[in-house]
Structure formats: C-alpha cells, structure tokens
Amino acid sequence: MAKILVIDDDRSLLRALRLGLQSEGHEVTTATNGETGLGQTALSQPDVVILDIGLPDMDGLEVCRRIREWSDVPIIILSATGTEHLKVTALDGGANDYVTKPFSMAELEARIRVALRTRSPDVDNPGETEFDVGEIHLDLVHHEASRAGRSIALTAKEFELLSFLARHAGRTCTHQMILRTVWDPGYSMEARYVHAYVHRLRHKLDDENGELVRSVPGVGYVLTTPD
C-alpha cells in the first residue's frame, strides 16, 4: 500500500497506529521526536508523514516547515487542539491535512487515501537534502552550512535565507520573494528585515564586500555561482 512515517512521542499511540496501519497493508516506521523524524523522512522517503504537534524537542509545526524546505511528501497533522487558528497555521505552514485527537482508524485511513490521491507527481523524488553552490554546502535536514569546508553557525532564519538564495543561485531574488518565503506574506513590504539578515549572513560567510551575496540595488539579492 504505502510507506508511512508516524512522528509522535506518545508510545501507546505509536503502537496502536503501527498495528492499525499495518493491518491495512501499510509499511510503518516511527519516530518519537522531531529531529529523528526529520532524519527518517530523508532516509526512508515515506509516502505520507503523520505528525504530532506536541513533540518533546521541537514544535511539530517547525518539523513540518523544515520538511517542506526539501520535500513535498503529504503531511497529516495530529493534534489534541482543534482550534481554527491552529488548523489554519498548520495548513498555511505546509500541512496537507489536520486530524484532531481522539480519532478513529477509519477516519485516519480515509485521510491517508486522500493524501495519496492528491500528492504531487514528483513526491517519489523529493529532491536533494544536501547540495552545493560553489564553496557553499547545505544540509537541509540537519540545518548545517559550511563554506570551503568551514562550518558556519547560522540561526534558523539565516539558514532559511541562505537556502532560499542557494536554490535560486545565479538568479535575482527580489525583496518581496524573500520575505514571502523566508518570513511570510504579511512581511512583504518589510525590506529592512532582508537587509539586516543579509548583512549578518555576509559577515558569517566572510563576504563583507558582497561578492558572494551580491546586491541588486532597489530589487533584491543574488547568490553568485562559480564562473
């Protein structure tokens, strides 16, 4: 049927989901925290991820957002909270569906079927989890960056900015494009945020002259590629 990854710290629920999903013919793997779940998503390349919001090491919404940086795998959120605001936040953050606890196996199985039917054609090839642009190396799963073999300590937002520029290396990324992707659409007019983070990023990359992260005056920035 399908390869399913369940990320939840409730071991009783994990056992119940494993038994229930396996009885439907699915191949099931599990993780009890967000960091392990991110690694399992990259390694096992599941067809569907079932993700709890309340994880011990990081918020499930953060896990969802980080998976979305490099994979289009369908994500079904599990939560004990069914507020409209949280549902909207989860769906806007990249989740495909939202299931409120308690739920029946029949309901969850139906949601999985919908996710499998509506997944994008290239889900089975979710893309690289590591890539290089010149001297820059990025590990999207572990949020690690280096330049010419030297590890670079970046905050989460700095890493997102560098990753976005790297995906579009050689092309100009406008302030609005960066803000809408790295922040959210509500920040689309706040170009000063981009300027501040690019300044910090250049400092950490030893790029004070802006030769690597080049400014396009009045428009945005471009990560230069090797000649």
Backbone torsions as a table, in degrees:
resi	resn	phi	psi	omega
1	MET	NA	-87.2	-177.4
2	ALA	-145.0	153.8	172.7
3	LYS	-90.4	121.6	-175.3
4	ILE	-122.4	131.3	174.2
5	LEU	-107.4	125.5	177.5
6	VAL	-109.7	122.9	179.1
7	ILE	-113.1	106.6	-176.3
8	ASP	-160.2	141.8	-179.0
9	ASP	-92.4	-1.2	177.3
10	ASP	-86.6	101.4	-173.6
11	ARG	-65.9	-31.4	177.1
12	SER	-65.5	-42.3	178.1
13	LEU	-66.7	-39.3	178.0
14	LEU	-58.7	-44.3	178.8
15	ARG	-62.6	-43.9	-179.3
16	ALA	-63.3	-43.1	179.9
17	LEU	-67.9	-39.1	178.5
18	ARG	-60.3	-48.4	-179.2
19	LEU	-64.4	-44.9	-178.0
20	GLY	-65.2	-43.3	-178.6
21	LEU	-73.2	-36.8	177.1
22	GLN	-65.7	-33.0	178.3
23	SER	-66.0	-20.7	176.7
24	GLU	-91.3	2.6	176.6
25	GLY	96.1	5.0	-178.2
26	HIS	-82.2	152.7	171.1
27	GLU	-93.3	121.5	-170.4
28	VAL	-118.3	130.5	168.7
29	THR	-121.1	157.1	-175.6
30	THR	-134.2	159.3	173.8
31	ALA	-146.0	144.7	-175.8
32	THR	-105.5	3.0	174.1
33	ASN	-151.2	169.8	-174.0
34	GLY	-67.7	-42.2	-177.5
35	GLU	-63.8	-43.4	176.8
36	THR	-64.7	-39.1	178.9
37	GLY	-61.8	-39.4	177.4
38	LEU	-62.9	-43.9	178.8
39	GLY	-63.5	-42.7	179.3
40	GLN	-64.9	-36.2	178.7
41	THR	-62.0	-41.4	179.7
42	ALA	-71.2	-41.2	-174.1
43	LEU	-76.9	-46.1	-173.7
44	SER	-90.8	-15.4	-179.0
45	GLN	45.7	65.6	-177.8
46	PRO	-68.5	162.5	175.3
47	ASP	-81.2	-28.8	179.2
48	VAL	-145.0	140.5	172.4
49	VAL	-111.9	126.4	173.8
50	ILE	-104.6	118.3	-165.9
51	LEU	-126.9	122.6	176.1
52	ASP	-80.6	145.0	178.9
53	ILE	-76.5	-40.1	-174.2
54	GLY	-88.9	83.1	179.8
55	LEU	-103.1	155.7	-173.3
56	PRO	-72.5	-28.9	-174.0
57	ASP	-103.5	-25.8	177.4
58	MET	-158.6	157.4	179.1
59	ASP	-64.3	138.9	179.1
60	GLY	-59.8	-29.8	177.8
61	LEU	-66.9	-33.5	175.5
62	GLU	-67.6	-40.2	176.3
63	VAL	-60.1	-45.5	179.5
64	CYS	-59.1	-46.8	-178.3
65	ARG	-62.5	-40.6	-178.8
66	ARG	-69.7	-37.1	175.8
67	ILE	-62.1	-40.4	-178.1
68	ARG	-65.7	-14.2	177.4
69	GLU	-68.8	-22.1	-175.3
70	TRP	-142.9	3.1	-178.9
71	SER	-146.8	146.5	175.8
72	ASP	-105.5	18.1	-179.8
73	VAL	-57.2	136.4	177.5
74	PRO	-60.2	134.3	-179.7
75	ILE	-120.6	123.6	175.6
76	ILE	-108.0	119.2	-178.9
77	ILE	-84.1	136.3	170.5
78	LEU	-108.8	136.1	179.0
79	SER	-155.1	145.6	174.3
80	ALA	-79.8	-10.0	-179.2
81	THR	-107.1	126.3	-177.7
82	GLY	-110.7	25.4	-178.3
83	THR	-66.9	147.3	-178.8
84	GLU	-61.0	-40.0	-178.3
85	HIS	-60.2	-45.1	-178.9
86	LEU	-67.1	-38.8	177.8
87	LYS	-61.5	-45.5	-179.8
88	VAL	-63.1	-43.0	179.3
89	THR	-60.4	-44.0	-179.8
90	ALA	-64.6	-44.9	-178.5
91	LEU	-68.6	-39.4	176.3
92	ASP	-66.9	-26.3	-179.0
93	GLY	-83.5	1.4	174.9
94	GLY	118.2	-5.8	178.2
95	ALA	-70.6	149.7	177.6
96	ASN	-92.4	-26.3	-176.8
97	ASP	-155.5	165.7	-174.9
98	TYR	-142.4	121.7	-178.3
99	VAL	-119.4	129.3	-178.9
100	THR	-93.3	131.9	175.4
101	LYS	-75.9	145.6	-7.0
102	PRO	-76.6	154.8	-179.0
103	PHE	-139.9	162.1	177.9
104	SER	-95.2	155.2	176.6
105	MET	-62.5	-33.5	179.5
106	ALA	-62.9	-41.3	178.5
107	GLU	-65.4	-46.2	-178.6
108	LEU	-62.9	-41.5	179.2
109	GLU	-62.0	-38.8	178.3
110	ALA	-64.8	-39.9	178.6
111	ARG	-64.9	-38.2	178.1
112	ILE	-64.0	-43.0	179.0
113	ARG	-60.1	-41.9	178.6
114	VAL	-63.3	-44.5	-179.8
115	ALA	-60.6	-40.9	-179.9
116	LEU	-68.7	-33.8	179.7
117	ARG	-71.9	-34.5	-171.7
118	THR	-99.9	0.1	-179.2
119	ARG	-64.4	152.6	-178.8
120	SER	-70.3	153.6	-175.2
121	PRO	-60.1	-24.5	-174.8
122	ASP	-100.2	18.4	-179.8
123	VAL	-62.0	-33.2	-179.1
124	ASP	-69.9	-9.2	175.7
125	ASN	-128.5	72.8	-168.8
126	PRO	-68.0	-5.6	177.2
127	GLY	100.3	175.9	-175.8
128	GLU	-72.2	144.7	173.0
129	THR	-101.5	-10.1	173.5
130	GLU	-138.0	141.5	174.9
131	PHE	-156.4	165.3	-175.9
132	ASP	-124.7	141.8	169.9
133	VAL	-129.5	102.3	-175.2
134	GLY	60.4	-124.9	-179.8
135	GLU	-81.5	-9.6	-176.9
136	ILE	-85.2	128.2	174.3
137	HIS	-120.1	133.0	-179.0
138	LEU	-125.9	131.5	172.2
139	ASP	-108.8	103.4	-173.2
140	LEU	-72.3	-24.3	-179.6
141	VAL	-75.1	-46.7	-175.2
142	HIS	-97.5	3.8	180.0
143	HIS	54.6	50.1	179.5
144	GLU	-117.8	138.5	-179.6
145	ALA	-132.1	150.4	176.1
146	SER	-149.3	157.4	173.9
147	ARG	-130.0	122.7	-178.4
148	ALA	52.7	39.0	177.8
149	GLY	84.9	-6.6	179.8
150	ARG	-93.6	123.0	-179.8
151	SER	-65.2	139.7	-179.0
152	ILE	-119.2	121.9	179.6
153	ALA	-83.3	110.2	-179.0
154	LEU	-117.8	145.9	170.3
155	THR	-71.6	168.0	-179.7
156	ALA	-57.9	-43.2	-177.9
157	LYS	-70.4	-38.5	176.8
158	GLU	-62.5	-40.5	179.1
159	PHE	-65.0	-42.1	178.2
160	GLU	-60.4	-42.9	-179.8
161	LEU	-63.5	-47.4	179.6
162	LEU	-63.3	-39.8	179.1
163	SER	-62.7	-42.2	-180.0
164	PHE	-63.1	-46.4	179.3
165	LEU	-63.5	-38.1	-178.6
166	ALA	-66.6	-38.1	178.5
167	ARG	-64.1	-26.8	-178.8
168	HIS	-113.9	31.0	-176.8
169	ALA	-54.1	136.1	-179.8
170	GLY	86.7	-7.6	-179.9
171	ARG	-118.5	145.5	-179.6
172	THR	-73.5	127.0	174.9
173	CYS	-104.7	117.8	-178.1
174	THR	-72.1	161.0	176.9
175	HIS	-55.1	-43.0	-178.0
176	GLN	-64.4	-41.9	178.1
177	MET	-59.9	-45.6	-178.4
178	ILE	-65.0	-46.7	-177.2
179	LEU	-63.2	-42.3	-177.3
180	ARG	-68.5	-28.5	-178.0
181	THR	-92.9	-48.6	-175.4
182	VAL	-79.9	-34.2	174.5
183	TRP	-102.4	-107.3	171.8
184	ASP	-162.7	169.8	-174.3
185	PRO	-55.8	-26.3	-179.9
186	GLY	-67.0	-14.1	-178.6
187	TYR	-101.6	11.5	-167.9
188	SER	-63.2	-15.2	179.5
189	MET	-106.7	6.3	-174.8
190	GLU	-99.4	64.9	-176.0
191	ALA	-62.7	-23.1	-179.0
192	ARG	-62.3	-29.3	176.2
193	TYR	-62.3	-43.7	-179.2
194	VAL	-63.8	-45.9	-179.3
195	HIS	-58.2	-44.4	-178.1
196	ALA	-64.2	-43.3	-178.0
197	TYR	-72.8	-34.6	176.5
198	VAL	-65.1	-39.9	177.4
199	HIS	-58.1	-45.8	179.2
200	ARG	-65.7	-40.3	-179.0
201	LEU	-64.7	-43.9	178.4
202	ARG	-59.9	-41.9	-179.9
203	HIS	-59.6	-44.6	-177.8
204	LYS	-72.3	-25.2	179.9
205	LEU	-90.6	4.0	-174.2
206	ASP	56.4	45.7	-176.1
207	ASP	-125.5	46.0	-175.0
208	GLU	-59.9	-28.5	-179.1
209	ASN	-85.1	-3.1	177.9
210	GLY	69.9	31.2	178.3
211	GLU	-82.4	-28.2	178.8
212	LEU	-87.1	-55.7	174.5
213	VAL	-98.2	95.3	-170.9
214	ARG	-90.6	138.3	177.9
215	SER	-81.1	140.8	168.5
216	VAL	-114.0	96.9	-169.1
217	PRO	-49.8	127.9	177.9
218	GLY	75.9	-1.2	-175.8
219	VAL	-121.0	-57.4	-177.1
220	GLY	170.6	-139.2	-175.1
221	TYR	-141.5	158.1	175.9
222	VAL	-139.9	134.5	173.0
223	LEU	-85.7	115.8	-175.2
224	THR	-71.6	149.8	179.6
225	THR	-109.7	158.1	179.6
226	PRO	-61.9	147.5	178.0
227	ASP	-67.1	NA	NA
